[in-house]
Amino acid sequence: MPHYLVLVSMAVSDFDIYRSAHLLIQQHGDQATTKARQMVEAMRLKGNAESADTWLRIIVAIGTLGTPPTAAWHR
């Protein structure tokens, strides 16, 4: 009996979404949402709606987490 490779699309977990959002915030600070929006557009241009939707979820998570205060905020 032959073996077939079955590709299954797996949903990205909430944990992974929030971890990705956190990393974007660490790397890009106030520009994290802008970077994520650029990724949404890039995925849409490639015709990859599923990845675009994942990036939209990351944008929502960035809004939930917020960005860390800047050094000027602590003064």
PDB file of N, H, CA, C and O in Angstrom:
ATOM      1  N   MET A   1       0.850  -1.172   0.000  1.00  0.00           N
ATOM      2  CA  MET A   1       0.000   0.000   0.000  1.00  0.00           C
ATOM      3  C   MET A   1       0.900   1.240   0.000  1.00  0.00           C
ATOM      4  O   MET A   1       1.792   1.346   0.841  1.00  0.00           O
ATOM      5  N   PRO A   2       0.681   2.183  -0.931  1.00  0.00           N
ATOM      6  CA  PRO A   2       1.534   3.378  -0.998  1.00  0.00           C
ATOM      7  C   PRO A   2       1.242   4.337   0.154  1.00  0.00           C
ATOM      8  O   PRO A   2       0.134   4.395   0.687  1.00  0.00           O
ATOM      9  N   HIS A   3       2.263   5.070   0.507  1.00  0.00           N
ATOM     10  H   HIS A   3       3.163   5.024   0.074  1.00  0.00           H
ATOM     11  CA  HIS A   3       2.128   6.098   1.541  1.00  0.00           C
ATOM     12  C   HIS A   3       2.017   7.449   0.861  1.00  0.00           C
ATOM     13  O   HIS A   3       2.766   7.739  -0.072  1.00  0.00           O
ATOM     14  N   TYR A   4       1.106   8.261   1.311  1.00  0.00           N
ATOM     15  H   TYR A   4       0.498   8.025   2.069  1.00  0.00           H
ATOM     16  CA  TYR A   4       0.896   9.587   0.730  1.00  0.00           C
ATOM     17  C   TYR A   4       1.166  10.644   1.770  1.00  0.00           C
ATOM     18  O   TYR A   4       0.809  10.503   2.940  1.00  0.00           O
ATOM     19  N   LEU A   5       1.794  11.685   1.329  1.00  0.00           N
ATOM     20  H   LEU A   5       2.085  11.800   0.379  1.00  0.00           H
ATOM     21  CA  LEU A   5       2.033  12.838   2.195  1.00  0.00           C
ATOM     22  C   LEU A   5       0.799  13.716   2.143  1.00  0.00           C
ATOM     23  O   LEU A   5       0.405  14.180   1.073  1.00  0.00           O
ATOM     24  N   VAL A   6       0.202  13.939   3.271  1.00  0.00           N
ATOM     25  H   VAL A   6       0.522  13.562   4.140  1.00  0.00           H
ATOM     26  CA  VAL A   6      -0.989  14.782   3.350  1.00  0.00           C
ATOM     27  C   VAL A   6      -0.599  16.077   4.040  1.00  0.00           C
ATOM     28  O   VAL A   6      -0.139  16.074   5.182  1.00  0.00           O
ATOM     29  N   LEU A   7      -0.785  17.174   3.339  1.00  0.00           N
ATOM     30  H   LEU A   7      -1.158  17.176   2.411  1.00  0.00           H
ATOM     31  CA  LEU A   7      -0.489  18.475   3.921  1.00  0.00           C
ATOM     32  C   LEU A   7      -1.741  19.012   4.586  1.00  0.00           C
ATOM     33  O   LEU A   7      -2.787  19.154   3.951  1.00  0.00           O
ATOM     34  N   VAL A   8      -1.625  19.302   5.848  1.00  0.00           N
ATOM     35  H   VAL A   8      -0.776  19.187   6.364  1.00  0.00           H
ATOM     36  CA  VAL A   8      -2.756  19.811   6.612  1.00  0.00           C
ATOM     37  C   VAL A   8      -2.405  21.194   7.127  1.00  0.00           C
ATOM     38  O   VAL A   8      -1.348  21.397   7.724  1.00  0.00           O
ATOM     39  N   SER A   9      -3.293  22.133   6.893  1.00  0.00           N
ATOM     40  H   SER A   9      -4.151  21.968   6.408  1.00  0.00           H
ATOM     41  CA  SER A   9      -3.089  23.476   7.400  1.00  0.00           C
ATOM     42  C   SER A   9      -3.386  23.470   8.899  1.00  0.00           C
ATOM     43  O   SER A   9      -4.455  23.043   9.334  1.00  0.00           O
ATOM     44  N   MET A  10      -2.424  23.951   9.673  1.00  0.00           N
ATOM     45  H   MET A  10      -1.556  24.299   9.320  1.00  0.00           H
ATOM     46  CA  MET A  10      -2.608  23.966  11.122  1.00  0.00           C
ATOM     47  C   MET A  10      -2.821  25.403  11.576  1.00  0.00           C
ATOM     48  O   MET A  10      -2.092  26.313  11.182  1.00  0.00           O
ATOM     49  N   ALA A  11      -3.812  25.580  12.393  1.00  0.00           N
ATOM     50  H   ALA A  11      -4.404  24.841  12.713  1.00  0.00           H
ATOM     51  CA  ALA A  11      -4.093  26.908  12.933  1.00  0.00           C
ATOM     52  C   ALA A  11      -2.972  27.304  13.894  1.00  0.00           C
ATOM     53  O   ALA A  11      -2.424  26.467  14.612  1.00  0.00           O
ATOM     54  N   VAL A  12      -2.651  28.566  13.891  1.00  0.00           N
ATOM     55  H   VAL A  12      -3.096  29.246  13.308  1.00  0.00           H
ATOM     56  CA  VAL A  12      -1.632  29.095  14.794  1.00  0.00           C
ATOM     57  C   VAL A  12      -2.290  29.324  16.149  1.00  0.00           C
ATOM     58  O   VAL A  12      -3.357  29.933  16.234  1.00  0.00           O
ATOM     59  N   SER A  13      -1.655  28.838  17.196  1.00  0.00           N
ATOM     60  H   SER A  13      -0.789  28.343  17.127  1.00  0.00           H
ATOM     61  CA  SER A  13      -2.229  28.945  18.543  1.00  0.00           C
ATOM     62  C   SER A  13      -2.191  30.389  19.046  1.00  0.00           C
ATOM     63  O   SER A  13      -1.380  31.197  18.592  1.00  0.00           O
ATOM     64  N   ASP A  14      -3.074  30.694  19.981  1.00  0.00           N
ATOM     65  H   ASP A  14      -3.732  30.038  20.350  1.00  0.00           H
ATOM     66  CA  ASP A  14      -3.066  32.014  20.617  1.00  0.00           C
ATOM     67  C   ASP A  14      -1.717  32.280  21.282  1.00  0.00           C
ATOM     68  O   ASP A  14      -1.208  33.400  21.245  1.00  0.00           O
ATOM     69  N   PHE A  15      -1.143  31.240  21.890  1.00  0.00           N
ATOM     70  H   PHE A  15      -1.556  30.329  21.919  1.00  0.00           H
ATOM     71  CA  PHE A  15       0.153  31.385  22.531  1.00  0.00           C
ATOM     72  C   PHE A  15       1.195  31.879  21.526  1.00  0.00           C
ATOM     73  O   PHE A  15       1.952  32.807  21.811  1.00  0.00           O
ATOM     74  N   ASP A  16       1.226  31.249  20.347  1.00  0.00           N
ATOM     75  H   ASP A  16       0.611  30.495  20.115  1.00  0.00           H
ATOM     76  CA  ASP A  16       2.189  31.651  19.328  1.00  0.00           C
ATOM     77  C   ASP A  16       1.915  33.058  18.800  1.00  0.00           C
ATOM     78  O   ASP A  16       2.848  33.799  18.489  1.00  0.00           O
ATOM     79  N   ILE A  17       0.653  33.420  18.699  1.00  0.00           N
ATOM     80  H   ILE A  17      -0.104  32.817  18.951  1.00  0.00           H
ATOM     81  CA  ILE A  17       0.297  34.777  18.263  1.00  0.00           C
ATOM     82  C   ILE A  17       0.839  35.800  19.257  1.00  0.00           C
ATOM     83  O   ILE A  17       1.471  36.779  18.861  1.00  0.00           O
ATOM     84  N   TYR A  18       0.593  35.573  20.549  1.00  0.00           N
ATOM     85  H   TYR A  18       0.080  34.777  20.871  1.00  0.00           H
ATOM     86  CA  TYR A  18       1.052  36.528  21.562  1.00  0.00           C
ATOM     87  C   TYR A  18       2.569  36.532  21.691  1.00  0.00           C
ATOM     88  O   TYR A  18       3.166  37.575  21.956  1.00  0.00           O
ATOM     89  N   ARG A  19       3.197  35.375  21.507  1.00  0.00           N
ATOM     90  H   ARG A  19       2.713  34.527  21.292  1.00  0.00           H
ATOM     91  CA  ARG A  19       4.658  35.328  21.546  1.00  0.00           C
ATOM     92  C   ARG A  19       5.234  36.140  20.377  1.00  0.00           C
ATOM     93  O   ARG A  19       6.201  36.882  20.546  1.00  0.00           O
ATOM     94  N   SER A  20       4.634  35.992  19.204  1.00  0.00           N
ATOM     95  H   SER A  20       3.848  35.390  19.067  1.00  0.00           H
ATOM     96  CA  SER A  20       5.075  36.755  18.040  1.00  0.00           C
ATOM     97  C   SER A  20       4.878  38.257  18.243  1.00  0.00           C
ATOM     98  O   SER A  20       5.743  39.060  17.895  1.00  0.00           O
ATOM     99  N   ALA A  21       3.732  38.623  18.809  1.00  0.00           N
ATOM    100  H   ALA A  21       3.029  37.971  19.092  1.00  0.00           H
ATOM    101  CA  ALA A  21       3.454  40.034  19.091  1.00  0.00           C
ATOM    102  C   ALA A  21       4.480  40.596  20.067  1.00  0.00           C
ATOM    103  O   ALA A  21       4.986  41.704  19.884  1.00  0.00           O
ATOM    104  N   HIS A  22       4.777  39.829  21.093  1.00  0.00           N
ATOM    105  H   HIS A  22       4.366  38.930  21.241  1.00  0.00           H
ATOM    106  CA  HIS A  22       5.749  40.266  22.099  1.00  0.00           C
ATOM    107  C   HIS A  22       7.124  40.487  21.458  1.00  0.00           C
ATOM    108  O   HIS A  22       7.791  41.484  21.733  1.00  0.00           O
ATOM    109  N   LEU A  23       7.535  39.553  20.607  1.00  0.00           N
ATOM    110  H   LEU A  23       6.993  38.743  20.384  1.00  0.00           H
ATOM    111  CA  LEU A  23       8.831  39.697  19.929  1.00  0.00           C
ATOM    112  C   LEU A  23       8.860  40.914  19.017  1.00  0.00           C
ATOM    113  O   LEU A  23       9.860  41.630  18.964  1.00  0.00           O
ATOM    114  N   LEU A  24       7.774  41.148  18.302  1.00  0.00           N
ATOM    115  H   LEU A  24       6.962  40.566  18.345  1.00  0.00           H
ATOM    116  CA  LEU A  24       7.717  42.334  17.436  1.00  0.00           C
ATOM    117  C   LEU A  24       7.818  43.610  18.261  1.00  0.00           C
ATOM    118  O   LEU A  24       8.509  44.551  17.870  1.00  0.00           O
ATOM    119  N   ILE A  25       7.141  43.645  19.385  1.00  0.00           N
ATOM    120  H   ILE A  25       6.580  42.880  19.702  1.00  0.00           H
ATOM    121  CA  ILE A  25       7.207  44.814  20.264  1.00  0.00           C
ATOM    122  C   ILE A  25       8.630  45.007  20.768  1.00  0.00           C
ATOM    123  O   ILE A  25       9.130  46.131  20.800  1.00  0.00           O
ATOM    124  N   GLN A  26       9.292  43.910  21.164  1.00  0.00           N
ATOM    125  H   GLN A  26       8.886  42.996  21.137  1.00  0.00           H
ATOM    126  CA  GLN A  26      10.677  44.016  21.635  1.00  0.00           C
ATOM    127  C   GLN A  26      11.596  44.532  20.537  1.00  0.00           C
ATOM    128  O   GLN A  26      12.474  45.355  20.794  1.00  0.00           O
ATOM    129  N   GLN A  27      11.396  44.050  19.317  1.00  0.00           N
ATOM    130  H   GLN A  27      10.683  43.381  19.108  1.00  0.00           H
ATOM    131  CA  GLN A  27      12.291  44.402  18.217  1.00  0.00           C
ATOM    132  C   GLN A  27      12.001  45.771  17.618  1.00  0.00           C
ATOM    133  O   GLN A  27      12.922  46.472  17.198  1.00  0.00           O
ATOM    134  N   HIS A  28      10.715  46.161  17.575  1.00  0.00           N
ATOM    135  H   HIS A  28       9.967  45.591  17.916  1.00  0.00           H
ATOM    136  CA  HIS A  28      10.338  47.363  16.835  1.00  0.00           C
ATOM    137  C   HIS A  28       9.631  48.430  17.663  1.00  0.00           C
ATOM    138  O   HIS A  28       9.328  49.504  17.144  1.00  0.00           O
ATOM    139  N   GLY A  29       9.366  48.162  18.920  1.00  0.00           N
ATOM    140  H   GLY A  29       9.612  47.289  19.342  1.00  0.00           H
ATOM    141  CA  GLY A  29       8.733  49.153  19.792  1.00  0.00           C
ATOM    142  C   GLY A  29       7.453  49.714  19.206  1.00  0.00           C
ATOM    143  O   GLY A  29       6.542  48.968  18.848  1.00  0.00           O
ATOM    144  N   ASP A  30       7.388  51.042  19.110  1.00  0.00           N
ATOM    145  H   ASP A  30       8.128  51.648  19.401  1.00  0.00           H
ATOM    146  CA  ASP A  30       6.188  51.716  18.603  1.00  0.00           C
ATOM    147  C   ASP A  30       5.881  51.378  17.146  1.00  0.00           C
ATOM    148  O   ASP A  30       4.770  51.616  16.673  1.00  0.00           O
ATOM    149  N   GLN A  31       6.850  50.830  16.444  1.00  0.00           N
ATOM    150  H   GLN A  31       7.753  50.636  16.828  1.00  0.00           H
ATOM    151  CA  GLN A  31       6.663  50.494  15.030  1.00  0.00           C
ATOM    152  C   GLN A  31       6.206  49.051  14.812  1.00  0.00           C
ATOM    153  O   GLN A  31       6.097  48.607  13.669  1.00  0.00           O
ATOM    154  N   ALA A  32       5.937  48.318  15.891  1.00  0.00           N
ATOM    155  H   ALA A  32       6.025  48.679  16.819  1.00  0.00           H
ATOM    156  CA  ALA A  32       5.550  46.908  15.778  1.00  0.00           C
ATOM    157  C   ALA A  32       4.288  46.734  14.934  1.00  0.00           C
ATOM    158  O   ALA A  32       4.233  45.847  14.083  1.00  0.00           O
ATOM    159  N   THR A  33       3.289  47.561  15.158  1.00  0.00           N
ATOM    160  H   THR A  33       3.333  48.282  15.849  1.00  0.00           H
ATOM    161  CA  THR A  33       2.050  47.452  14.390  1.00  0.00           C
ATOM    162  C   THR A  33       2.298  47.768  12.921  1.00  0.00           C
ATOM    163  O   THR A  33       1.744  47.107  12.041  1.00  0.00           O
ATOM    164  N   THR A  34       3.118  48.764  12.654  1.00  0.00           N
ATOM    165  H   THR A  34       3.567  49.300  13.368  1.00  0.00           H
ATOM    166  CA  THR A  34       3.451  49.117  11.273  1.00  0.00           C
ATOM    167  C   THR A  34       4.131  47.942  10.575  1.00  0.00           C
ATOM    168  O   THR A  34       3.798  47.619   9.435  1.00  0.00           O
ATOM    169  N   LYS A  35       5.071  47.311  11.248  1.00  0.00           N
ATOM    170  H   LYS A  35       5.342  47.574  12.174  1.00  0.00           H
ATOM    171  CA  LYS A  35       5.769  46.158  10.670  1.00  0.00           C
ATOM    172  C   LYS A  35       4.788  45.024  10.390  1.00  0.00           C
ATOM    173  O   LYS A  35       4.855  44.386   9.340  1.00  0.00           O
ATOM    174  N   ALA A  36       3.881  44.775  11.326  1.00  0.00           N
ATOM    175  H   ALA A  36       3.827  45.293  12.180  1.00  0.00           H
ATOM    176  CA  ALA A  36       2.900  43.708  11.136  1.00  0.00           C
ATOM    177  C   ALA A  36       1.954  44.034   9.981  1.00  0.00           C
ATOM    178  O   ALA A  36       1.587  43.142   9.216  1.00  0.00           O
ATOM    179  N   ARG A  37       1.560  45.286   9.848  1.00  0.00           N
ATOM    180  H   ARG A  37       1.858  46.010  10.470  1.00  0.00           H
ATOM    181  CA  ARG A  37       0.703  45.694   8.720  1.00  0.00           C
ATOM    182  C   ARG A  37       1.418  45.486   7.384  1.00  0.00           C
ATOM    183  O   ARG A  37       0.798  45.090   6.397  1.00  0.00           O
ATOM    184  N   GLN A  38       2.710  45.752   7.362  1.00  0.00           N
ATOM    185  H   GLN A  38       3.214  46.073   8.164  1.00  0.00           H
ATOM    186  CA  GLN A  38       3.492  45.510   6.146  1.00  0.00           C
ATOM    187  C   GLN A  38       3.482  44.027   5.789  1.00  0.00           C
ATOM    188  O   GLN A  38       3.427  43.665   4.614  1.00  0.00           O
ATOM    189  N   MET A  39       3.535  43.177   6.805  1.00  0.00           N
ATOM    190  H   MET A  39       3.580  43.472   7.759  1.00  0.00           H
ATOM    191  CA  MET A  39       3.493  41.735   6.560  1.00  0.00           C
ATOM    192  C   MET A  39       2.125  41.300   6.044  1.00  0.00           C
ATOM    193  O   MET A  39       2.034  40.434   5.174  1.00  0.00           O
ATOM    194  N   VAL A  40       1.058  41.902   6.580  1.00  0.00           N
ATOM    195  H   VAL A  40       1.132  42.605   7.286  1.00  0.00           H
ATOM    196  CA  VAL A  40      -0.292  41.602   6.074  1.00  0.00           C
ATOM    197  C   VAL A  40      -0.340  41.905   4.581  1.00  0.00           C
ATOM    198  O   VAL A  40      -0.798  41.081   3.789  1.00  0.00           O
ATOM    199  N   GLU A  41       0.128  43.072   4.206  1.00  0.00           N
ATOM    200  H   GLU A  41       0.500  43.741   4.850  1.00  0.00           H
ATOM    201  CA  GLU A  41       0.098  43.476   2.798  1.00  0.00           C
ATOM    202  C   GLU A  41       0.963  42.557   1.936  1.00  0.00           C
ATOM    203  O   GLU A  41       0.560  42.178   0.837  1.00  0.00           O
ATOM    204  N   ALA A  42       2.138  42.202   2.424  1.00  0.00           N
ATOM    205  H   ALA A  42       2.466  42.510   3.317  1.00  0.00           H
ATOM    206  CA  ALA A  42       3.029  41.317   1.672  1.00  0.00           C
ATOM    207  C   ALA A  42       2.374  39.955   1.445  1.00  0.00           C
ATOM    208  O   ALA A  42       2.465  39.395   0.353  1.00  0.00           O
ATOM    209  N   MET A  43       1.718  39.426   2.473  1.00  0.00           N
ATOM    210  H   MET A  43       1.644  39.881   3.360  1.00  0.00           H
ATOM    211  CA  MET A  43       1.059  38.132   2.340  1.00  0.00           C
ATOM    212  C   MET A  43      -0.126  38.208   1.382  1.00  0.00           C
ATOM    213  O   MET A  43      -0.363  37.282   0.607  1.00  0.00           O
ATOM    214  N   ARG A  44      -0.863  39.306   1.437  1.00  0.00           N
ATOM    215  H   ARG A  44      -0.670  40.058   2.067  1.00  0.00           H
ATOM    216  CA  ARG A  44      -1.982  39.482   0.502  1.00  0.00           C
ATOM    217  C   ARG A  44      -1.492  39.564  -0.938  1.00  0.00           C
ATOM    218  O   ARG A  44      -2.098  38.981  -1.837  1.00  0.00           O
ATOM    219  N   LEU A  45      -0.402  40.282  -1.156  1.00  0.00           N
ATOM    220  H   LEU A  45       0.091  40.756  -0.426  1.00  0.00           H
ATOM    221  CA  LEU A  45       0.153  40.399  -2.506  1.00  0.00           C
ATOM    222  C   LEU A  45       0.613  39.043  -3.047  1.00  0.00           C
ATOM    223  O   LEU A  45       0.573  38.799  -4.253  1.00  0.00           O
ATOM    224  N   LYS A  46       1.046  38.176  -2.148  1.00  0.00           N
ATOM    225  H   LYS A  46       1.079  38.374  -1.169  1.00  0.00           H
ATOM    226  CA  LYS A  46       1.459  36.828  -2.543  1.00  0.00           C
ATOM    227  C   LYS A  46       0.261  35.889  -2.699  1.00  0.00           C
ATOM    228  O   LYS A  46       0.409  34.749  -3.139  1.00  0.00           O
ATOM    229  N   GLY A  47      -0.928  36.384  -2.334  1.00  0.00           N
ATOM    230  H   GLY A  47      -1.048  37.310  -1.978  1.00  0.00           H
ATOM    231  CA  GLY A  47      -2.117  35.547  -2.416  1.00  0.00           C
ATOM    232  C   GLY A  47      -2.252  34.580  -1.260  1.00  0.00           C
ATOM    233  O   GLY A  47      -2.978  33.590  -1.358  1.00  0.00           O
ATOM    234  N   ASN A  48      -1.563  34.854  -0.170  1.00  0.00           N
ATOM    235  H   ASN A  48      -0.973  35.658  -0.091  1.00  0.00           H
ATOM    236  CA  ASN A  48      -1.573  33.967   0.985  1.00  0.00           C
ATOM    237  C   ASN A  48      -2.500  34.546   2.056  1.00  0.00           C
ATOM    238  O   ASN A  48      -2.055  35.204   2.996  1.00  0.00           O
ATOM    239  N   ALA A  49      -3.789  34.288   1.892  1.00  0.00           N
ATOM    240  H   ALA A  49      -4.151  33.754   1.128  1.00  0.00           H
ATOM    241  CA  ALA A  49      -4.799  34.849   2.788  1.00  0.00           C
ATOM    242  C   ALA A  49      -4.661  34.305   4.208  1.00  0.00           C
ATOM    243  O   ALA A  49      -4.899  35.034   5.172  1.00  0.00           O
ATOM    244  N   GLU A  50      -4.286  33.051   4.349  1.00  0.00           N
ATOM    245  H   GLU A  50      -4.093  32.459   3.566  1.00  0.00           H
ATOM    246  CA  GLU A  50      -4.164  32.451   5.679  1.00  0.00           C
ATOM    247  C   GLU A  50      -3.072  33.140   6.499  1.00  0.00           C
ATOM    248  O   GLU A  50      -3.266  33.436   7.678  1.00  0.00           O
ATOM    249  N   SER A  51      -1.925  33.392   5.867  1.00  0.00           N
ATOM    250  H   SER A  51      -1.767  33.152   4.909  1.00  0.00           H
ATOM    251  CA  SER A  51      -0.842  34.094   6.565  1.00  0.00           C
ATOM    252  C   SER A  51      -1.218  35.540   6.854  1.00  0.00           C
ATOM    253  O   SER A  51      -0.872  36.072   7.908  1.00  0.00           O
ATOM    254  N   ALA A  52      -1.922  36.176   5.928  1.00  0.00           N
ATOM    255  H   ALA A  52      -2.204  35.743   5.072  1.00  0.00           H
ATOM    256  CA  ALA A  52      -2.388  37.547   6.163  1.00  0.00           C
ATOM    257  C   ALA A  52      -3.300  37.579   7.378  1.00  0.00           C
ATOM    258  O   ALA A  52      -3.204  38.488   8.203  1.00  0.00           O
ATOM    259  N   ASP A  53      -4.180  36.600   7.497  1.00  0.00           N
ATOM    260  H   ASP A  53      -4.258  35.862   6.827  1.00  0.00           H
ATOM    261  CA  ASP A  53      -5.069  36.529   8.655  1.00  0.00           C
ATOM    262  C   ASP A  53      -4.290  36.318   9.950  1.00  0.00           C
ATOM    263  O   ASP A  53      -4.649  36.872  10.989  1.00  0.00           O
ATOM    264  N   THR A  54      -3.235  35.527   9.890  1.00  0.00           N
ATOM    265  H   THR A  54      -2.944  35.077   9.046  1.00  0.00           H
ATOM    266  CA  THR A  54      -2.395  35.321  11.076  1.00  0.00           C
ATOM    267  C   THR A  54      -1.752  36.637  11.496  1.00  0.00           C
ATOM    268  O   THR A  54      -1.709  36.948  12.686  1.00  0.00           O
ATOM    269  N   TRP A  55      -1.251  37.414  10.535  1.00  0.00           N
ATOM    270  H   TRP A  55      -1.286  37.161   9.569  1.00  0.00           H
ATOM    271  CA  TRP A  55      -0.651  38.714  10.856  1.00  0.00           C
ATOM    272  C   TRP A  55      -1.684  39.682  11.408  1.00  0.00           C
ATOM    273  O   TRP A  55      -1.361  40.512  12.258  1.00  0.00           O
ATOM    274  N   LEU A  56      -2.916  39.589  10.938  1.00  0.00           N
ATOM    275  H   LEU A  56      -3.178  38.915  10.248  1.00  0.00           H
ATOM    276  CA  LEU A  56      -3.981  40.425  11.517  1.00  0.00           C
ATOM    277  C   LEU A  56      -4.210  40.060  12.979  1.00  0.00           C
ATOM    278  O   LEU A  56      -4.443  40.939  13.809  1.00  0.00           O
ATOM    279  N   ARG A  57      -4.147  38.792  13.295  1.00  0.00           N
ATOM    280  H   ARG A  57      -3.958  38.077  12.621  1.00  0.00           H
ATOM    281  CA  ARG A  57      -4.277  38.365  14.695  1.00  0.00           C
ATOM    282  C   ARG A  57      -3.125  38.912  15.533  1.00  0.00           C
ATOM    283  O   ARG A  57      -3.321  39.297  16.685  1.00  0.00           O
ATOM    284  N   ILE A  58      -1.931  38.945  14.958  1.00  0.00           N
ATOM    285  H   ILE A  58      -1.772  38.632  14.021  1.00  0.00           H
ATOM    286  CA  ILE A  58      -0.772  39.493  15.668  1.00  0.00           C
ATOM    287  C   ILE A  58      -0.974  40.982  15.934  1.00  0.00           C
ATOM    288  O   ILE A  58      -0.608  41.472  17.003  1.00  0.00           O
ATOM    289  N   ILE A  59      -1.546  41.703  14.983  1.00  0.00           N
ATOM    290  H   ILE A  59      -1.843  41.305  14.115  1.00  0.00           H
ATOM    291  CA  ILE A  59      -1.831  43.132  15.179  1.00  0.00           C
ATOM    292  C   ILE A  59      -2.779  43.328  16.356  1.00  0.00           C
ATOM    293  O   ILE A  59      -2.573  44.226  17.173  1.00  0.00           O
ATOM    294  N   VAL A  60      -3.797  42.511  16.450  1.00  0.00           N
ATOM    295  H   VAL A  60      -3.964  41.782  15.786  1.00  0.00           H
ATOM    296  CA  VAL A  60      -4.735  42.606  17.578  1.00  0.00           C
ATOM    297  C   VAL A  60      -3.995  42.332  18.883  1.00  0.00           C
ATOM    298  O   VAL A  60      -4.212  43.023  19.879  1.00  0.00           O
ATOM    299  N   ALA A  61      -3.124  41.329  18.882  1.00  0.00           N
ATOM    300  H   ALA A  61      -2.948  40.768  18.073  1.00  0.00           H
ATOM    301  CA  ALA A  61      -2.363  40.997  20.101  1.00  0.00           C
ATOM    302  C   ALA A  61      -1.424  42.135  20.487  1.00  0.00           C
ATOM    303  O   ALA A  61      -1.252  42.410  21.675  1.00  0.00           O
ATOM    304  N   ILE A  62      -0.821  42.793  19.518  1.00  0.00           N
ATOM    305  H   ILE A  62      -0.961  42.569  18.554  1.00  0.00           H
ATOM    306  CA  ILE A  62       0.042  43.946  19.811  1.00  0.00           C
ATOM    307  C   ILE A  62      -0.777  45.018  20.516  1.00  0.00           C
ATOM    308  O   ILE A  62      -0.319  45.613  21.492  1.00  0.00           O
ATOM    309  N   GLY A  63      -1.978  45.264  20.028  1.00  0.00           N
ATOM    310  H   GLY A  63      -2.350  44.781  19.235  1.00  0.00           H
ATOM    311  CA  GLY A  63      -2.849  46.249  20.670  1.00  0.00           C
ATOM    312  C   GLY A  63      -3.217  45.857  22.089  1.00  0.00           C
ATOM    313  O   GLY A  63      -3.336  46.714  22.964  1.00  0.00           O
ATOM    314  N   THR A  64      -3.396  44.570  22.318  1.00  0.00           N
ATOM    315  H   THR A  64      -3.299  43.874  21.607  1.00  0.00           H
ATOM    316  CA  THR A  64      -3.731  44.084  23.656  1.00  0.00           C
ATOM    317  C   THR A  64      -2.549  44.213  24.601  1.00  0.00           C
ATOM    318  O   THR A  64      -2.702  44.633  25.748  1.00  0.00           O
ATOM    319  N   LEU A  65      -1.368  43.849  24.114  1.00  0.00           N
ATOM    320  H   LEU A  65      -1.244  43.507  23.182  1.00  0.00           H
ATOM    321  CA  LEU A  65      -0.169  43.900  24.957  1.00  0.00           C
ATOM    322  C   LEU A  65       0.316  45.323  25.162  1.00  0.00           C
ATOM    323  O   LEU A  65       0.839  45.658  26.225  1.00  0.00           O
ATOM    324  N   GLY A  66       0.145  46.161  24.150  1.00  0.00           N
ATOM    325  H   GLY A  66      -0.280  45.890  23.287  1.00  0.00           H
ATOM    326  CA  GLY A  66       0.661  47.528  24.230  1.00  0.00           C
ATOM    327  C   GLY A  66       2.164  47.534  24.069  1.00  0.00           C
ATOM    328  O   GLY A  66       2.800  46.481  24.057  1.00  0.00           O
ATOM    329  N   THR A  67       2.722  48.706  23.946  1.00  0.00           N
ATOM    330  H   THR A  67       2.205  49.562  23.955  1.00  0.00           H
ATOM    331  CA  THR A  67       4.176  48.824  23.821  1.00  0.00           C
ATOM    332  C   THR A  67       4.751  49.258  25.155  1.00  0.00           C
ATOM    333  O   THR A  67       4.092  49.967  25.915  1.00  0.00           O
ATOM    334  N   PRO A  68       5.971  48.841  25.446  1.00  0.00           N
ATOM    335  CA  PRO A  68       6.566  49.220  26.723  1.00  0.00           C
ATOM    336  C   PRO A  68       6.824  50.725  26.781  1.00  0.00           C
ATOM    337  O   PRO A  68       7.034  51.362  25.749  1.00  0.00           O
ATOM    338  N   PRO A  69       6.809  51.280  27.968  1.00  0.00           N
ATOM    339  CA  PRO A  69       7.074  52.722  28.086  1.00  0.00           C
ATOM    340  C   PRO A  69       8.494  53.038  27.664  1.00  0.00           C
ATOM    341  O   PRO A  69       9.397  52.218  27.829  1.00  0.00           O
ATOM    342  N   THR A  70       8.686  54.215  27.125  1.00  0.00           N
ATOM    343  H   THR A  70       7.953  54.881  26.991  1.00  0.00           H
ATOM    344  CA  THR A  70      10.030  54.645  26.724  1.00  0.00           C
ATOM    345  C   THR A  70      10.758  55.189  27.942  1.00  0.00           C
ATOM    346  O   THR A  70      10.156  55.429  28.989  1.00  0.00           O
ATOM    347  N   ALA A  71      12.048  55.378  27.792  1.00  0.00           N
ATOM    348  H   ALA A  71      12.538  55.184  26.942  1.00  0.00           H
ATOM    349  CA  ALA A  71      12.848  55.927  28.893  1.00  0.00           C
ATOM    350  C   ALA A  71      12.353  57.305  29.285  1.00  0.00           C
ATOM    351  O   ALA A  71      12.388  57.655  30.464  1.00  0.00           O
ATOM    352  N   ALA A  72      11.890  58.099  28.321  1.00  0.00           N
ATOM    353  H   ALA A  72      11.861  57.814  27.362  1.00  0.00           H
ATOM    354  CA  ALA A  72      11.391  59.438  28.606  1.00  0.00           C
ATOM    355  C   ALA A  72      10.150  59.391  29.488  1.00  0.00           C
ATOM    356  O   ALA A  72       9.900  60.315  30.262  1.00  0.00           O
ATOM    357  N   TRP A  73       9.378  58.325  29.375  1.00  0.00           N
ATOM    358  H   TRP A  73       9.581  57.575  28.747  1.00  0.00           H
ATOM    359  CA  TRP A  73       8.152  58.195  30.174  1.00  0.00           C
ATOM    360  C   TRP A  73       8.469  58.070  31.651  1.00  0.00           C
ATOM    361  O   TRP A  73       7.672  58.485  32.492  1.00  0.00           O
ATOM    362  N   HIS A  74       9.631  57.499  31.981  1.00  0.00           N
ATOM    363  H   HIS A  74      10.278  57.162  31.298  1.00  0.00           H
ATOM    364  CA  HIS A  74      10.020  57.256  33.373  1.00  0.00           C
ATOM    365  C   HIS A  74      10.574  58.494  34.066  1.00  0.00           C
ATOM    366  O   HIS A  74      10.762  58.488  35.283  1.00  0.00           O
ATOM    367  N   ARG A  75      10.833  59.536  33.322  1.00  0.00           N
ATOM    368  H   ARG A  75      10.681  59.542  32.334  1.00  0.00           H
ATOM    369  CA  ARG A  75      11.454  60.724  33.931  1.00  0.00           C
ATOM    370  C   ARG A  75      10.478  61.527  34.719  1.00  0.00           C
ATOM    371  O   ARG A  75      10.842  62.553  35.292  1.00  0.00           O
TER     372      ARG A  75
END
